[in-house]
Amino acid sequence: MFIDYYELLEISPNANSETIERIFRYFAMRYHPDNQETGNGSRFSGIVEAHDTLKDPVKRAQYDIRYKDHLNRRHHLSEVEMSTEGVERDSSIQMKVLSLLYVRRRQDVNNPGIGDQELERLSGCPREHLEFHLWYLKSKGWLAKTENGMLAITVEGIDRADGERRTDAPQNTKLLDHAHAG
């Protein structure tokens, strides 16, 4: 797990060595375990680790490479989080998985499961992305593992899929009515 030493020391990544030393001394006195009022052993250890890394030019350069990579990942996550396309795509994939499992259950109520690889192929979603959706759908109780380890839709999942189809149905009816009127 990445620890942001700059945030821990409450300094800028552009801070010079004097600033790092000054802030370290301040926090070291404040969080030292011997300080009766504000001592905190784990916070003190983190501050010492941050100081030891940032005061050494070679260690700091190596850390800065990891730091920039961490910032890029955080930036990418925030872009995805703010994108409504990502949420809509996730919802679409989840409904596709439920629909596939719904059809499978309807075709053979006694053997309703689909294996992971087949589900990946049918949904067009790579396994590493599908795992999130499967976790979510299982957590909601909309799908479960069968005795033979396959995934199958539950009664709640069928209700969810039917509910989603019903909200889409009035739009489809309006389109058909408009086509017949024209």
Residue pairs with C-beta under 8 A, 6 or more apart in sequence:
2 66
2 70
3 46
3 49
3 50
4 67
4 70
5 49
5 50
5 53
5 54
5 63
5 67
6 12
6 13
6 15
6 54
6 67
8 46
8 47
8 50
9 15
9 20
9 23
9 24
9 27
9 47
9 50
9 51
9 54
10 23
11 19
11 20
11 23
13 64
13 67
15 23
15 54
17 55
20 51
20 54
20 55
21 55
24 47
24 50
24 51
24 55
27 43
27 44
27 47
28 44
28 47
28 48
28 51
29 35
30 38
31 38
31 39
31 40
31 43
31 44
31 47
32 39
32 44
33 39
33 40
33 41
33 44
52 59
53 59
53 60
53 63
54 60
54 63
80 86
90 132
90 133
93 123
93 125
93 129
93 130
93 133
94 133
94 136
94 137
95 161
95 164
96 123
96 124
96 125
97 119
97 123
97 125
97 130
97 133
97 134
97 137
97 143
98 137
98 142
98 143
98 153
98 157
98 160
98 161
98 164
99 161
100 114
100 119
100 122
100 123
101 112
101 114
101 119
101 143
101 151
101 152
101 153
101 157
102 153
102 157
102 158
102 161
104 112
104 113
104 114
104 152
104 153
105 112
105 152
105 153
105 158
112 146
112 150
112 152
112 153
113 145
113 146
113 148
113 149
113 150
113 151
113 152
114 122
114 150
114 151
114 152
115 149
115 150
115 151
116 127
116 130
116 151
119 130
119 151
120 126
120 127
120 130
123 130
125 133
134 143
134 151
137 143
137 157
138 144
140 156
140 160
141 154
141 156
141 157
142 153
142 154
142 156
142 157
142 160
143 151
143 152
143 153
143 154
143 157
144 151
144 152
144 154
145 151
145 152
146 152
153 161
